[in-house]
């Protein structure tokens, strides 16, 4: 019976972002090694689970992937999989498309790389089932071509058909190989291994169309456990199970009505996490004036870090105080601001209003749920500035 690991958006070699300057040495070391440790855990999990394949649907690397450590890590991992009889199927996405020509021929022969046009590769499982994998690699950072139209319908002569697809739901012509769930279902595949979105999400259950999320969170917006999906044939279809593999986590903690700074620190010292954790804190409710003043002067995070032991598993990297204004329309307003905001967020993609010169990480941010939420909050605050208090 078929089994594989679906690992989208590994981003090996990508540095963490948004970390505070006072990061203790132990946390610095953990952060520097996190992506590589997560990848090594993935390889060991594949071997332990005795899967048939490991699938990487885009953005295995971050950039051209030319560093010695990155390539040594990949080759070592791929060779370990080869010795265990495990095959690798991968495509290049919007963050590593430049590596297509440079590294695809440097890997062992158990690694199968999709070209820049849609291809079908038929491989065998350990027990002799024939599996057709269909996918493509990006040829540029945006990939606005209609890629799904070139995917063939299910090959009835094989036992399983699996699609690898790096992209986002949208309209043809949008950035990042936009696709529709309905069109994927028309192909009648057994599983769609998606990449590009860093949040683990199942878009459809039978058959499964799923994002595995990224292997290791890279900033404070990417919270919670990260890893990959172990997929097996349950007899009722291919079913995914989450594997937690990231050695470092980003988490967000909400705290309400702290009586004083000492009370706040006391509560914070009681917080426990199972792994090394970089913590963002949201303070709500009644906040002491002293803490509000420290936050306004940019001192609060430093004071909190100095009050905590560097030897613990948790380190705060961001503090936000909630001061939400109530959205009130100006008396002269004749339009429905709520409706206008919804039309802005839910209408054409926000990236349609950005120049092609805008850096890719910014374009990615505005296609994410977090980016859209930030735009919505900014518009609400903008409209409220002209309102009555």
N, C-alpha and C positions, 0 to 999 in steps of 0.2 A: 504493500500500500504506500502511496506517495507521501513523503514528508519533506518539508523544507523550512528554512528560516527566511522571513521577509524583513529586510533591514533597509529601510529608506533613509536618506539624508544622514549619513554617518558624518560627513563634513570633517574627515580626518585632516588635521593640521590647522583647523580654524581656531583662532584664539578666542577666549571668553571676552565679553564686552561688559561695560557698566560696573566694573568692580571698583571699590574704594581704594584710595592710595595707601591705607594703613593695613593692608592684608598681611596677617602674620606669615612667617616663613613656612610653617606646616601647610597652611592653606594655599600659599603660592605654589608649593611643590605639587599639591593635590590637583590644583587647577591646570598646571603645565602638563601633567601626565594623564588627565582625565580621559581625553578622547582616545588615547592609545590604550589605556587600561580597559576602557569599554570595548574597543575593538578586539583586544585579546580575549576578553570574557566571551564575546560573541563567537569567536573561533572555538574556544574550549566548549562552549555550550553546544555548538553544532556537532562536535566530535562526540561529546557525551551522549547526546540525543540520537546519534547515528542517523542523521537526516540524509536525504539523497542530494539536496541542493541547498545553496545559500544564494538568495536573490538580492541584488543591490539595484533598485530602480532609480538611479540618478543621484548625483552629489555624494558619491563615495568619498571624494576628496574636496578640499576647498581650494580652488584655483588650479594651476597647472600641475600641481603635485610633484614638484621637482626636488623637494628636500630629501636629503639622504635618509633621515629618520623615517619619514613618511613611506618612502619606497621600500626601505628595509622591513618596515612593519608589515606592509602589504604582502611582499614576497614571502616573508616568513609565515604569515598566516595562510596564504594560498597554498604553500607547500605542505603545511601541516594538514590542511583539508585534503590535499591530493593523497597524502599517505593514508588518510582515513577513508579514501574512496568517495570523497564528497566533491561534487562539481559546483562551479560558481558561474552564475549568469548575471551579467551587469550591463547597464547602460550609463551614459554620461548625461548629466542634467545641466541646468543653467549656471551652476557654480563651478562645474569642472569640465565643461565642454572643451576648453582649451587643451585639456590633457589627452584628448582622443588620439591624436597622431603620435604624441610623445611617449606614451607608456603602454599602449595596448599590446605591443609586441614584446614587452619586457617581462611578461608574466608567464607562469607555468601553463602547460597545455590543458589543464582542467578548468581554465578560465575562459568563458565564452563572452565576447563583447559584441553588442549590437552596433551596427553601422549607423550612418546618419539618415538612412532610409529604413522604413519598416521592414523587418526581417522575421522569419519564422525559423527557429532552431529546434530540431527534434532530438531529444536525448533519452537515455534509458535510466530507470531507477535501479536500485540494487536487486530488486526482485523481478526485473524484466519488463515492467510497464513502460510504454512509450509516452513521453510527455512532450507536447509542443509548447515552446515558449515564444511569445511574440513581443517585440519591442523595438525601440529606436533610440539613438543618441541625438542630443541637441547639436545643431550645427552653428548656433549663435546663442547669445545670452537670453534672447526673448522668445525664440521659436514660435512665431505666429502662424505657421502653416497648420492646415487641418491634418493632423496626424492620424486621428482615429478612423478617418475614411479609408485609409490604406490597410487597416488591420483586417485580415481575412475572417470570415465566419468560421466557426468551429470545424476543425478537421475531424470528420467522423471516423477516420481510419486509425486514430490514436486513442489512448486511454484517458488522457487529461489534456486540457488546453489552458494555459496560464498566460495572462497578459501582464507585462511590465510597463508602467506608464508614469512618467514624471510630468505632472501638470496640475491644473486647477479647473474646477467647474466654471464654465463661462461660455461665451459666444465665440464662434470661429473668428479668428483674427485678433482676439485678445492675446496678451502676453502669456507665456508659459503653457503652450500647447493646450489651449482651452478645450474642454470636452463636456459632454452631457452624460449623465448616468443612463438615460434611456438608450442612447446609442451604444453604450458599452453592453447593456443587457441584450441588445439585438445580435451581438456577436456570439452569444450562447457559450461563453467561456466558463470554466469551472472556478476561476479565481482571478481577481485583478489585484496585483501588487502595486500600489500607488506610492509615489514619492513627491516631494516638493513642499507639502504642508507639514509643519513640525509638531502638529498636534495629533495624537493617536485618535483615529476616528473611523468608524465603520459607516460607509455611505449606503451600503445595501447588504442584506444578510444572506439571501439565497438566490444566486450565488454571492459570495462575499466580494465586495468592492471596498477596499480598506487602505487607509494610510497607517503605517506603523508608527508615525511620528519620528523624531530624530533619536539617534542612539544616545546622545549626551546633550543635555540642555546647555545652551551657550550664553544665555543672558537671563536677567531676572523676570522676563516675560514668559520664559519657557519653564514653568514650574512643574513640580511633581516628579514621580518616577519616570524614567526614560529607558528605552531599550529597543526590543524587536519583537516580532510575532513568530511564534512556532506554529506551523500549519501542518495538520495531519488529516488524512481521510478518516472520518469517523464512521463511515458506512452510510451516513446521511449527507455527505458532501465534505468539502474541505473546510475545516474549522480552525480559526486562529486562537492561540492562547498567548497572553502577554508574558514576555521575559524581561524582568527588571535587571538592567545591566550597567547603568550609569553609576560610577563611583562617587560623583558629586551631584548634589541636587540644589536647585533653586526652589525656595518655598516662600510663601507669603503668609504672614501672621497678622490677624486683626485683633487689636486690643482696644478696650473701651473703658472710659472713665477711670484713668489712673489718678490717684489722689496726689501723688508727688513723684519727683524723679526717682527717689529711693524705692517707692512702691512699684514703679515701672520696672526698675532694674531687678527687684526681687521677683516679680512675675516672670521676667524674661529668663532669669536663671533657672526657672522651673521647667522651661520648654525643653523637650527632648526629641531628637530625631535619630533614626537608625544609622544614617550615613552622614558623611561630611556635608554640611548644609550651609549655603549662602542665603541669608534671610533678609527679606524685605518686610518692613513693619508698617502697618497702617493704623494710626491712632485716631480713634473716633470719640465722639461724646465730649464730656468735660475734660479739657486739657489744661493743666496748671499754667499760669501766666509765664512762669520761669521757663518752662519747656517751649512755649510758643516763642518767647524771645530768643532762646538759643537756636531754634529752628530758623527764625528769620535772619539771624546772624550767621547761619551756616555752621554752628558749633555743636548742634545736638548729636549728630551721628558720631562725631569725634568723642564726645563725652561718654556716650553709650559704649563705644568700643573700648575706651580706657577703663571702664568699670567692669568689663567682662574678662574672664581668664582666656588667654590665648591658647590654652591647652585643650579647650573643649571641642566638640564637634560642630558647634553652631557659631557663625560669625555674621553679624548684621552688616549689610552693604547699602541699605537704603531705608530712609524713614520718611513717611508722608503723614502730614496732619490734615484731617478732613475739614475743609472749610467750604462745603458746597453751598453755592447761592441758589436760592429758589428762582426758577425761570419765570419771569414776569414780562409780558409783552408791554412795549410802550403804548401809552394811551392812544397815540395817533395810528397805531398799526392796523392795517386793513387786511393783512395776509395771515394765514395760519402758519406760524413759525414751526410748529411741530411737524406739519406736513412738508414744509420746505426742507427741513433737516432730513426727514425720511427720504424724500426724493433725491437729495444729494448723496446719501449713503447707499440707497438701494437702486439708484438709476444706473447709468453707464459706469464702468469701472473707474475708480478714482485715478488710476494710472493713466487714463485717457487724457487727463488734463496736465500730465507731466511731460516735460521735454525728454527726448531720447538721451540727452546728456545727463539726466539725473542719475546718480550712482545706483547700481543694482540693489544694494541693501535697503535703500530708501524706497525703491519701487516695491520690493518684497514686503516691506513694512506696511505700505498702504493697501496691499492685497490681503493682509492678515486680519483676523478678527480684532486683534489688539489695536491695529492701526485705524481701522474703521471706528472702533469705540472712541479712540482718542480724538478723531475728527469730529465725531458727534458731540463729545463733551466740550470741545473748543468752540463749536458753533453755538451750543447752548449758552456758554459763558459769554460769548460775543453778543448774542441777542439780549442777554440779561443786563448788560451794561447800560442799555438805554432805558431800562425799566424802572418802575417805581418800587421803592423799598417799603 
